[in-house]
């Protein structure tokens, strides 16, 4: 194994282990690896000695591949824990506590019920007051649920994120009055004590320092980014400065540099110390304890662990007088982290951290000796580092966050040195003064806050015009081409000719294939997106036009369905512009998700059944701001397009009893196949629809009102006889949709029922034989 490691290098071991993790995430079982063994043996043929069969090299790679799959399943197994149903009396100990706007988030270890003993769960306290600290024991009565995905393409994999943290379930507590608190009676462990002190410091700063930028300062010094409001997070993303306020390797590296200079200066004053141990070796070891303490105090984020391991290994190598290539050191640390936390591979933190550092290791040595004078190095280094890190992390940032911030190239030039060399030390000193009760802390906090306010003001000014941030939602092939462009640019910066030619050739070939294959659909397609309890349907017609019918919208102030689910799904499905956005009726579970879409996608027209003045204020604002034409339809059927092969018509009930019955009904036909989308029609509206039936065959129907029994479903289904029925419903929704009576009716008919709560997002594609079903919720072989 050691021989193979030296022969191949750490990068190939890391690559094969990571491939095993990706395969496990795609197939969820081990046997797929066997199909790759012949390919690996062929690929490793140059490493095999003459006359040998399976060389040590090939055996090592295959072992790492299997190890990756095994470690993935071990980490993922936490999500398979048995979760009791119904309300339970739960007793647990707080591990970590973080403040959020008007609420708290805590990770706890369960003591009771016994079936969950030792399990780690995440609990949200929906109250601005929290009487808890890490190490406290709390009891409450509530429900727990297993985390699950909605089932839309491109959505954030929340279950895998929690599994990486070892969390098997989540729950909610509506008020702190429902909690019974028991404070620890014994001295907590050192880790718990540090976490408890960290929480107390955060609350003390938030309480005593009255400054608009206090949440940023707490995030900067303690790593509690959860205190930032959604608007503040959005501003940082648009400025390209989010990384500065999430404790990362940059902060630890700057702190290590400052500690090194201070300790080195003090150490040189002692002749006895210099005779006892050489300067570099002693200082490298002496700075480790304060760095470890800061790492724990700042929350122990993955980038800081990466930087901490790098510093620790560099210190160990200094003591042992050994030299290791920086890239081998980086790959070894990445492999070590993934062995402990396999699911970290799929997280943005791991990917951004290691991609940025790997790019700097690739590029900087090429330019190290280019500048002849020290002042030239100081002037050229910041823009070079910023450009390299931005190019390396751009494809990953767009994959996870969908935000392109050109202003980052400018903002980081002044923000990084000011935040890292001025604001961070001042805030750390202020925190130390506050923790020890010494005077001066408020003054230092306000000074840091004022300076930070100036930085953000300048960033706001710069991030305008052509440097303004944009939302980009791309397909997987587009992301791969973008990654190829990024690698090509990095190879050019590193002056690596072979890598430049190879990456450029591959990128051009991929772009050509993408251009040929990215053709609009030549047949009728309907995609039902799983957005919880709400409607969201994507209609792609044979003539190339695209219609989005409703946008979903959970009854939540913190989860934007349009931003988190609908927009990424449209991007993955290749939709970059929408011809028509249709709002069936103005209810939150149909309207709220459309706001983000109307803001960030080109939309040619907006259809509804009521006048714009009666729409919700948020809709009126975004329609007016983006000057989107609105078309209002009158009662009865209206033919928008009607030819021998194509038809698009809409229906509005002449005498609606309520807003649900005002739903705009959409009928679309391609040749002899038709789709009917019924909105939230109730009994009276359905009766009016049947009295003036659709002008063609109905093969696919979107059940009215999510499959409610009050929507005259028997008459509708028996009259139309559809082959497919779609119920857009939320998982375990409180309305119990689709109703059992509707399911029983469909069971007596040759109709296939699609439920978004059970099946996730589903696409129906018209074919010669009828309709083909494609499950859009199937996991892709990418994170």
TAGIPE-V80823 format. One record per pair of residues at least 24 apart in sequence whose C-alpha atoms are under 8 Angstrom apart, sorted by sequence separation. I is the first residue (numbers start at 1). GAP is how many residues later the second one is. D is the distance in Angstrom with one decimal. If there is no record, write none. Layout:
i-><I I>
gap-><GAP GAP>
d-><D D>
This chain:
i-><89 102 103 104 145 146 198 220 223 260 263 288 309 330 520 577 578 579 580 581 582 583 584 585 595 598 604 605 606 607 608 609 645 646 661 673 674 675 676 677 678 679 680 681 698 699 700 701 702 703 37 88 102 103 144 145 220 222 360 363 423 576 577 578 579 580 581 582 583 584 598 603 604 605 606 607 608 609 645 646 672 673 674 675 676 677 678 679 680 686 687 699 700 701 702 732 102 103 104 144 145 219 220 221 383 386 481 576 577 578 579 580 581 582 583 605 607 645 673 674 675 676 677 678 679 680 685 686 690 700 702 725 727 729 730 731 101 144 219 220 260 306 386 566 580 595 599 644 645 657 667 669 677 678 683 684 723 724 725 726 727 728 729 730 731 143 144 219 259 306 330 360 423 598 656 657 669 682 683 714 721 723 724 725 726 727 728 729 142 143 216 359 360 423 481 567 586 656 682 683 708 713 717 722 723 724 725 726 727 728 142 285 359 383 481 531 536 548 562 563 567 586 655 681 682 686 707 708 709 721 724 726 142 256 284 285 306 327 382 546 547 550 561 562 566 706 707 708 714 33 356 357 546 547 548 549 550 560 561 562 653 706 707 709 33 82 83 140 356 359 419 545 546 547 548 549 550 555 560 562 563 709 82 281 284 327 355 356 531 545 546 547 548 549 550 554 555 562 563 654 708 256 284 326 531 547 549 553 554 562 653 707 30 97 255 356 478 552 553 653 97 141 281 355 356 477 529 552 553 94 96 140 280 281 355 551 552 553 554 651 30 94 95 140 252 551 552 553 29 30 94 95 139 140 415 529 550 551 552 553 93 94 138 139 352 550 551 552 93 94 138 139 551 552 93 94 138 252 550 551 609 17 20 21 24 93 94 137 138 352 550 16 20 24 28 92 93 122 131 136 137 351 352 660 16 19 20 23 91 92 120 121 124 126 130 136 137 303 13 17 18 20 21 22 25 91 92 120 121 122 123 124 125 126 127 129 136 137 302 303 13 16 17 20 21 24 91 119 120 121 122 123 124 125 126 127 135 136 302 348 411 8 12 16 17 19 20 24 90 91 119 120 121 122 123 124 125 126 127 132 135 348 7 17 18 21 89 90 121 123 125 131 303 13 17 21 89 90 125 247 411 4 16 89 90 252 348 407 410 3 4 88 89 135 248 609 87 88 247 248 249 253 535 536 609 1 87 88 248 249 252 407 534 535 609 4 86 87 247 248 249 252 407 533 534 608 636 86 87 135 247 249 406 85 86 134 135 249 1 85 248 249 84 85 407 83 134 135 406 407 83 134 405 406 407 83 133 405 406 405 134 404 405 133 403 404 79 133 403 404 79 403 404 402 403 402 402 586 224 398 585 222 223 224 398 399 585 222 223 221 222 585 223 584 585 584 585 79 399 584 583 584 76 79 395 78 83 76 81 395 75 76 78 79 80 395 75 78 79 78 79 75 395 394 673 392 473 474 585 391 392 473 584 585 475 476 584 95 473 474 475 673 391 392 473 474 475 96 198 391 472 473 475 95 198 474 98 195 97 194 195 388 474 194 473 195 249 191 388 99 101 98 100 101 99 100 101 363 367 98 99 100 101 363 366 542 98 100 366 471 541 363 364 359 363 362 535 524 523 238 240 237 238 239 240 254 238 240 241 254 237 239 240 238 239 240 251 241 250 240 241 239 240 244 534 251 241 244 164 164 164 163 164 161 160 161 536 535 534 535 533 534 532 533 534 532 533 528 530 532 533 530 531 532 528 530 533 221 220 221 221 217 239 239 239 532 238 532 205 530 529 530 217 528 201 238 239 530 217 238 529 530 217 238 529 209 528 529 201 208 527 528 211 214 527 528 209 213 527 209 212 213 526 527 211 525 526 213 525 526 213 525 524 525 523 524 523 156 523 75 75 76 71 75 72 71 72 68 11 14 10 14 9 11 14 10 11 14 21 10 21 18 152 151 152 151 152 150 150 150 156 155 155 154 153 152 155 152 154 155 153 154 153 152 154 154 153 153 347 346 150 151 152 153 151 152 150 151 153 152 153 151 152 151 151 26 25 26 26 25 26 23 22 22 22>
gap-><24 24 24 24 24 24 24 24 24 24 24 24 24 24 24 24 24 24 24 24 24 24 24 24 24 24 24 24 24 24 24 24 24 24 24 24 24 24 24 24 24 24 24 24 24 24 24 24 24 24 25 25 25 25 25 25 25 25 25 25 25 25 25 25 25 25 25 25 25 25 25 25 25 25 25 25 25 25 25 25 25 25 25 25 25 25 25 25 25 25 25 25 25 25 25 25 26 26 26 26 26 26 26 26 26 26 26 26 26 26 26 26 26 26 26 26 26 26 26 26 26 26 26 26 26 26 26 26 26 26 26 26 26 26 26 26 27 27 27 27 27 27 27 27 27 27 27 27 27 27 27 27 27 27 27 27 27 27 27 27 27 27 27 27 27 28 28 28 28 28 28 28 28 28 28 28 28 28 28 28 28 28 28 28 28 28 28 28 29 29 29 29 29 29 29 29 29 29 29 29 29 29 29 29 29 29 29 29 29 29 30 30 30 30 30 30 30 30 30 30 30 30 30 30 30 30 30 30 30 30 30 30 31 31 31 31 31 31 31 31 31 31 31 31 31 31 31 31 31 32 32 32 32 32 32 32 32 32 32 32 32 32 32 32 33 33 33 33 33 33 33 33 33 33 33 33 33 33 33 33 33 33 34 34 34 34 34 34 34 34 34 34 34 34 34 34 34 34 34 34 34 35 35 35 35 35 35 35 35 35 35 35 36 36 36 36 36 36 36 36 37 37 37 37 37 37 37 37 37 38 38 38 38 38 38 38 38 38 38 38 39 39 39 39 39 39 39 39 40 40 40 40 40 40 40 40 40 40 40 40 41 41 41 41 41 41 41 41 42 42 42 42 42 42 43 43 43 43 43 43 43 44 44 44 44 44 44 44 44 44 44 45 45 45 45 45 45 45 45 45 45 45 45 45 46 46 46 46 46 46 46 46 46 46 46 46 46 46 47 47 47 47 47 47 47 47 47 47 47 47 47 47 47 47 47 47 47 47 47 47 48 48 48 48 48 48 48 48 48 48 48 48 48 48 48 48 48 48 48 48 48 49 49 49 49 49 49 49 49 49 49 49 49 49 49 49 49 49 49 49 49 49 50 50 50 50 50 50 50 50 50 50 50 51 51 51 51 51 51 51 51 52 52 52 52 52 52 52 52 53 53 53 53 53 53 53 54 54 54 54 54 54 54 54 54 55 55 55 55 55 55 55 55 55 55 56 56 56 56 56 56 56 56 56 56 56 56 57 57 57 57 57 57 58 58 58 58 58 59 59 59 59 60 60 60 61 61 61 61 61 62 62 62 62 62 63 63 63 63 64 65 65 65 66 66 66 67 67 67 67 68 68 68 69 69 70 71 73 74 74 74 75 75 75 75 75 75 76 76 77 77 77 78 78 78 79 79 80 80 80 81 81 84 84 84 85 86 87 87 87 88 88 88 88 88 88 89 89 89 90 90 91 91 92 93 94 94 94 94 95 95 95 95 95 96 96 96 97 97 97 97 97 98 98 98 98 98 99 99 99 99 99 99 100 100 100 101 101 102 102 102 102 102 103 103 104 104 105 105 125 125 126 126 126 127 127 127 127 127 128 128 128 128 128 128 128 129 129 129 129 129 130 130 131 131 132 144 146 147 165 165 166 166 166 166 166 167 167 167 167 168 168 168 169 169 169 169 170 170 171 171 172 172 172 172 173 174 175 177 178 179 180 180 182 183 186 192 193 194 194 195 195 196 196 196 197 197 198 198 198 198 199 199 199 200 200 200 203 204 206 207 210 220 221 224 224 225 225 226 226 227 227 228 228 230 230 230 230 231 231 231 231 232 232 232 233 233 233 234 234 234 234 235 235 235 235 236 236 236 237 237 237 237 237 238 238 238 239 239 239 240 240 241 241 242 242 243 244 244 266 267 267 268 268 270 271 271 274 317 317 318 318 319 320 320 321 321 321 321 322 322 327 377 378 378 379 379 380 381 382 408 409 410 411 412 413 413 414 414 414 415 415 416 417 417 418 419 420 436 437 607 608 608 608 609 609 610 610 623 624 624 625 625 626 627 753 754 754 755 756 756 758 759 760 761>
d-><7.0 7.1 4.9 7.2 5.5 6.5 7.0 7.4 5.2 7.4 7.5 6.9 6.9 7.8 5.7 5.7 6.2 5.7 6.0 6.4 5.9 6.2 6.2 7.0 6.5 6.8 6.5 5.0 4.7 4.9 5.3 5.3 7.7 5.0 4.9 6.4 4.7 6.0 6.3 5.8 5.9 7.8 4.9 5.8 5.7 5.2 4.7 5.0 4.7 5.6 7.2 7.5 6.1 5.1 6.3 5.6 5.0 7.7 6.9 7.4 5.4 6.8 5.0 4.9 5.0 5.0 4.9 4.7 5.2 7.1 7.4 6.9 7.1 6.0 6.2 6.0 6.7 7.0 5.7 6.3 6.9 6.9 5.4 4.7 4.8 4.8 6.3 5.5 3.7 6.5 7.4 6.4 5.9 6.3 6.4 7.8 4.6 7.8 7.2 5.6 6.4 5.7 6.6 7.6 7.9 6.8 5.7 7.6 6.3 6.7 6.4 5.7 6.3 6.1 7.9 7.3 7.6 4.5 6.1 6.6 5.9 6.4 7.4 4.9 6.3 7.0 8.0 6.4 7.1 7.8 7.9 6.6 7.4 6.8 7.2 4.6 7.8 4.8 6.6 6.4 6.6 6.9 7.1 7.2 7.1 6.9 7.3 7.3 7.9 7.1 7.0 7.4 7.7 7.8 5.6 7.7 6.5 5.3 6.1 5.9 6.1 6.1 5.9 5.2 7.3 6.2 7.9 7.5 6.3 7.6 7.5 6.5 7.5 8.0 7.3 7.8 7.9 5.9 4.2 7.7 7.9 4.5 4.8 4.9 4.8 4.9 5.4 5.6 7.4 7.6 6.7 6.5 6.9 7.4 6.4 7.8 6.6 6.4 4.2 5.0 6.2 6.6 8.0 6.2 6.2 6.1 6.1 6.1 6.6 7.4 7.3 6.2 6.7 6.6 6.3 6.9 7.9 7.1 7.3 7.4 6.5 7.2 8.0 6.4 7.2 7.2 5.8 6.0 5.9 7.7 7.5 7.9 7.2 7.0 5.0 7.9 7.9 6.9 6.4 8.0 6.2 7.4 7.4 3.9 7.8 6.2 4.3 5.6 6.7 7.5 7.6 7.6 5.5 6.0 6.4 6.0 6.0 7.7 5.0 6.0 5.9 6.1 6.0 6.4 7.2 7.6 7.4 8.0 4.9 6.2 7.6 7.7 5.3 4.7 4.8 4.6 5.1 7.3 6.6 7.0 5.9 6.2 7.7 7.2 7.4 6.6 8.0 7.8 6.8 6.1 6.6 5.7 6.1 6.1 6.5 7.4 7.4 5.3 7.7 7.6 7.3 6.9 8.0 6.9 7.6 7.1 7.1 5.7 5.9 6.2 6.2 6.4 7.6 6.8 7.7 5.8 7.8 7.5 4.2 6.9 6.3 7.7 5.9 6.1 6.1 7.0 7.6 4.7 6.0 7.9 5.6 6.1 7.4 5.1 6.3 7.6 4.4 6.5 7.8 7.8 6.4 7.0 5.2 5.2 7.3 5.3 6.3 4.7 7.9 7.7 4.8 6.3 5.7 6.5 6.6 8.0 5.0 5.9 6.4 5.0 7.7 5.3 6.3 5.1 5.6 6.3 6.6 5.1 6.1 5.7 5.4 6.7 4.3 7.4 5.7 6.3 4.6 7.7 7.7 4.7 6.9 7.8 7.4 7.9 7.8 4.3 7.6 5.9 6.1 6.6 6.7 6.0 4.5 5.1 7.7 5.6 6.4 6.6 7.3 6.9 5.0 7.1 7.4 7.9 7.6 6.5 6.2 7.0 7.0 5.6 6.4 5.0 7.9 7.3 6.2 5.9 6.3 6.7 8.0 4.8 7.6 7.1 4.8 7.9 7.5 5.7 6.6 4.9 5.7 6.5 5.6 6.4 6.0 6.2 6.6 6.7 4.8 7.3 6.8 6.8 6.4 5.9 4.9 4.3 5.1 6.5 4.4 7.3 6.3 5.0 4.6 4.8 4.8 4.8 4.8 5.4 7.4 5.7 6.7 7.2 6.0 7.5 7.8 5.3 7.7 7.2 4.8 7.2 5.5 6.8 6.9 7.6 5.4 6.5 5.5 6.2 6.0 6.1 6.4 7.2 6.4 7.5 7.8 6.7 6.3 7.5 7.1 5.5 7.8 7.3 6.6 7.6 5.9 6.7 4.7 5.6 5.9 6.0 7.1 6.8 7.5 6.2 7.9 4.5 7.3 6.4 6.6 7.9 7.9 7.9 5.1 5.4 6.8 6.9 7.1 6.8 6.3 5.5 6.9 7.7 5.3 6.9 6.8 7.2 7.0 7.2 4.8 6.2 4.8 4.7 6.7 6.6 4.6 5.6 5.8 6.7 7.9 4.6 7.6 4.9 7.8 7.3 5.3 6.8 5.9 6.7 7.8 5.8 7.7 6.2 6.8 7.0 7.9 7.2 7.9 6.6 7.9 4.8 6.3 7.4 7.8 7.6 7.5 8.0 4.9 7.0 6.3 7.0 5.1 6.7 6.8 4.9 7.1 6.8 7.4 6.9 6.0 6.6 6.5 4.4 7.4 5.5 6.6 6.8 6.7 5.2 7.3 7.6 5.8 6.2 7.9 4.8 6.8 5.6 6.1 5.1 5.8 7.6 7.8 7.2 6.7 6.3 4.9 7.6 7.9 8.0 6.7 4.2 5.8 6.5 6.7 6.4 8.0 7.8 4.9 4.7 6.7 7.4 7.1 4.4 7.4 6.9 7.3 6.3 6.6 6.2 7.5 6.0 6.5 6.2 6.6 7.8 6.4 7.6 7.6 5.5 6.8 6.9 5.0 5.4 7.6 7.6 7.4 7.8 7.7 6.2 6.9 7.9 7.6 5.7 7.4 5.9 5.7 7.9 5.5 6.4 7.9 7.2 7.4 4.6 4.2 7.6 7.4 7.2 4.3 5.9 6.4 6.9 5.8 7.2 8.0 7.2 5.5 7.9 7.7 6.8 7.4 7.6 6.8 7.0 6.8 6.9 7.9 6.3 7.4 7.8 7.8 7.8 7.9 7.7 7.9 6.7 5.2 6.1 6.2 4.7 7.2 7.1 7.9 6.7 5.6 7.3 6.2 7.9 5.8 7.3 7.8 7.8 7.2 6.4 8.0 6.1 7.4 7.1 4.4 6.2 8.0 6.5 7.7 7.3 5.6 7.1 7.7 6.4 7.7 6.6 5.5 6.6 6.8 7.4 7.2 6.0 4.3 7.8 5.8 8.0 6.6 7.5 7.9 7.2 7.0 6.9 7.6 7.2 7.9 8.0 7.9 7.5 6.5 7.5 5.2 7.6 6.4 7.7 7.1 7.4 7.9 5.8 6.4 7.8 7.0 6.3 7.9 4.8 7.1 6.0 3.9 7.8 7.1 3.9 7.6 7.8 7.3 6.6 7.4 7.8 6.8 7.0 7.0 6.7 6.3 6.9 6.1 7.1 6.1 7.9 7.3 7.2 8.0 5.1 7.2 6.9 7.9 7.3 7.7 7.3 7.4 5.3 7.9 5.1 7.2 4.9 7.1 7.9 4.5 6.3 5.5 6.7 6.9 7.9 7.1 5.4 6.7 6.8 5.7 6.3 7.2 5.4 4.1 7.8 7.6 7.9 5.6 6.3 6.9 6.9 5.2 7.3 5.7 6.6 6.8 4.6 6.1 6.3 7.2 5.4 6.1 7.8 7.6 7.6 6.8 8.0 7.2 7.0 5.8 6.2 6.6 7.7 7.0 6.7 5.8 7.6 7.1 5.7 7.5 5.8 7.9 5.6 7.2 5.9 7.9 7.4 6.2 7.9 5.9 5.9 7.6 5.9 6.4 6.8 7.5 6.5 5.6 7.5 8.0 6.5 6.4 7.8 5.0 7.1 6.8 5.4 4.7 6.0 7.8 6.1 6.2 7.7 7.9 5.2 7.7 7.8 6.7 7.8 4.4 5.4 6.4 5.6 6.3 6.8 6.1 7.6 5.6 4.6 7.9 6.0 7.8 6.2 4.9 7.1 7.7 6.9 6.4 7.0 7.7>
